[in-house]
């Protein structure tokens, strides 16, 4: 009875190719707009300094190519045409307004089917002044349900 030798390099390459393909498929599914009727999610940490546009470190980018910009002092937007459906968009899973440790205030709200707006004030409540530079790795989550 003869045995055929295995080429372990070929087997290893095949396993790595399959593993890489599986990992790529999983990442694509996690980042896809809508998979099996689940919500599209835009989630991450946002930082804004001076008068510059905010920067975002994404955990999930299920709404690809949403543009983040500074509109005016303390007002920032996520913009993507038709991405934020009325009545189906939840701007932040922890509530729309947050009071930060330093007493400043962050509000995230649905503005239109194209825009989500984040506002920051130097103190919580209506008496606060819209102010730049208050977002430092601030967590956010935007969900759009099917």
Secondary structure, 3 states (H helix, E strand, C coil): CCCCCCCHHHHHHHHHHHHHHHHHHHHHHHHCCCCCCCCEEEEEEEECCCCCCCEEEEEEECCCCCEEEEEECCEEEEECCCCCCCCCEECCCCCCEEECCCCCEEEEEECCCCEEEEEEECCCCCCCCECCCCCCCEEEEEEECC
